[in-house]
């Protein structure tokens, strides 16, 4: 128990992790367990880039795929982290960035990054052992894991949005505005939690990550070809966010265009 595994896990392990829309109230319901795990980050003096992760996925993987993070340039907003399924050969050199405690009580990477420089969890064996034991004993193996932030995502606040055509997710700086419409209802779910001490100290570099999910008011549906709009950015008949057209020159239009161009 407590070994760090950065080998590619079977797709069956990845696909049994809950979807983000099923995890909205987990952090609140299991607040005592979450706070215990966050305290371990302080007890073991872990790097600020390591945080507790609300376990979730956005799309299933197919056999032979891994989920890998890379960065796209979307001027003038800089680097945008983009998470999409890739084959290991196409991804090249990757590093574990999101971890689940598996059935053996070990810390298993389930998502990867192409960005170097993240913390090496194997350098903190006492923390890993205590974290894994706590997760198993408290029965929260499908609720909380670990995340290592690196690259652009290591600094600042970010929001996740989905790009369903590529079974992908991208991050957008949280200060950038999203389209407003009386047809959209949004909800946010916090997905990463730093140590309690870091949060209490009001660290100026405190990182926050939330997933933003939109639903469309069915009574006012205007989907393309009368189809029910899906959550996230789509490109059919122009760029849309859950059925609402994106306006050229806006932040989301610029980022979505950069993603589309990189396809």
Residue pairs with C-beta under 8 A, 6 or more apart in sequence:
1 104
1 105
1 106
1 129
1 132
1 133
1 136
2 105
2 106
2 107
2 125
2 128
2 129
2 130
2 131
2 132
2 133
3 106
3 107
3 128
4 96
4 99
4 106
4 107
4 121
4 122
4 128
5 102
5 106
5 107
5 108
5 109
6 95
6 96
6 109
7 109
8 66
8 88
8 109
9 102
9 108
9 109
9 110
11 61
11 62
11 63
11 64
11 65
13 100
13 102
13 108
13 110
14 57
14 60
14 61
14 67
14 110
15 57
15 60
15 61
16 142
17 55
17 56
17 57
17 100
17 110
17 142
18 55
18 56
18 57
18 142
19 56
19 57
19 58
20 56
20 57
20 58
20 160
20 189
20 191
20 211
20 213
21 213
22 56
23 54
23 55
23 56
23 143
23 189
24 187
24 189
26 54
26 143
27 34
27 54
27 190
27 193
30 140
30 143
30 144
33 138
33 140
33 143
33 144
34 52
34 144
34 193
35 196
36 134
36 138
37 52
37 131
37 134
37 135
37 144
38 52
38 193
38 194
38 195
38 196
39 195
39 196
40 46
40 127
40 130
40 131
40 134
41 50
41 51
41 52
41 127
41 194
41 195
41 196
41 198
42 195
42 196
42 197
42 198
43 127
43 130
44 124
44 126
44 127
44 130
46 119
46 124
46 127
46 195
47 119
48 194
48 195
48 198
48 203
48 205
48 207
49 118
49 119
49 148
49 149
49 150
49 154
50 119
50 121
50 146
50 147
50 148
50 149
51 146
51 147
51 149
51 192
51 193
51 194
51 195
51 207
52 144
52 145
52 146
52 147
52 192
52 193
52 194
53 98
53 99
53 144
53 145
53 146
53 147
53 191
53 192
53 193
54 143
54 144
54 189
54 190
54 191
54 192
54 193
55 100
55 142
55 143
55 144
55 145
56 191
56 211
57 67
58 83
58 160
58 162
58 167
58 168
58 169
59 85
59 162
59 164
59 167
59 168
60 167
61 67
61 85
62 85
64 87
65 85
65 86
65 87
66 85
66 86
66 87
66 88
66 91
66 94
66 111
66 112
67 83
67 84
67 85
67 86
67 110
67 111
67 112
68 83
68 84
68 85
68 86
68 91
68 94
68 111
68 112
68 113
68 114
69 81
69 82
69 83
69 97
69 111
69 112
69 113
69 114
69 115
69 151
69 153
70 81
70 82
70 84
70 113
70 114
70 115
71 79
71 80
71 81
71 82
71 115
71 151
71 152
72 79
72 80
72 82
72 170
72 258
72 259
72 262
73 79
73 80
73 258
74 80
74 254
74 255
74 257
74 258
74 259
75 254
76 254
77 173
77 176
77 251
77 254
77 255
78 152
79 151
79 152
80 152
80 170
80 171
80 172
80 255
80 258
80 259
81 151
81 152
81 153
81 158
81 170
81 171
82 168
82 169
82 170
82 171
82 259
82 262
83 111
83 168
83 169
83 170
84 163
84 166
84 167
84 168
84 169
85 167
85 168
88 94
91 112
91 114
92 114
93 114
93 116
94 112
94 113
94 114
95 112
95 113
95 114
95 115
95 116
95 118
95 150
96 109
96 111
96 112
96 113
96 121
96 148
97 109
97 111
97 112
97 113
97 118
97 147
97 148
97 149
97 150
98 109
98 110
98 111
98 145
98 146
98 147
98 148
99 107
99 108
99 109
99 110
99 121
99 145
99 146
99 147
100 107
100 108
100 110
100 141
100 142
100 145
101 107
101 108
101 131
101 132
101 135
101 136
101 141
101 145
102 108
102 141
103 141
105 132
105 133
105 136
106 132
107 121
107 128
107 131
107 132
107 145
107 146
110 145
113 148
113 150
113 151
115 150
115 151
116 150
117 150
117 151
118 148
118 149
118 150
119 148
121 127
121 128
121 146
121 148
122 128
131 146
135 141
135 144
135 145
147 192
149 192
149 207
152 171
153 171
153 207
153 209
154 207
155 205
155 207
156 173
156 174
156 205
156 207
157 173
157 174
157 175
157 207
157 208
157 209
158 171
158 172
158 173
158 174
158 207
158 208
158 209
158 210
159 171
159 172
159 173
159 174
159 188
159 209
159 210
159 211
159 212
160 169
160 170
160 171
160 191
160 209
160 210
160 211
160 212
161 169
161 170
161 171
161 172
161 212
161 232
161 233
161 241
161 252
162 168
162 169
162 213
162 231
162 232
162 233
163 169
163 170
163 232
163 233
163 256
163 259
164 230
164 231
164 232
164 233
164 234
165 234
165 235
166 259
166 263
168 259
170 255
170 259
171 209
172 251
172 252
172 255
174 208
174 210
176 251
176 252
177 250
177 251
178 186
178 212
178 241
178 252
179 241
179 244
179 246
179 247
179 250
179 252
181 244
182 217
182 220
183 216
183 217
183 220
183 222
183 243
183 244
184 214
184 215
184 216
184 217
184 241
184 242
184 243
184 244
185 214
185 215
185 216
185 217
186 212
186 213
186 214
186 215
187 212
187 213
187 215
188 210
188 211
188 212
188 213
189 210
189 211
189 213
190 208
190 209
190 210
191 209
191 210
191 211
192 207
192 208
192 209
194 203
194 206
194 207
198 206
199 206
213 231
214 231
214 232
214 241
214 242
215 231
215 242
216 223
216 228
216 229
216 242
216 243
218 228
221 228
221 229
221 243
222 243
223 229
223 243
224 236
224 237
224 240
224 243
229 240
229 242
229 243
229 244
230 242
231 242
232 241
232 242
233 239
233 240
233 241
233 246
233 252
233 256
233 259
234 240
235 256
235 260
238 245
238 246
239 245
239 246
239 253
239 256
239 257
239 260
240 246
241 252
246 252
246 253
246 256
247 253
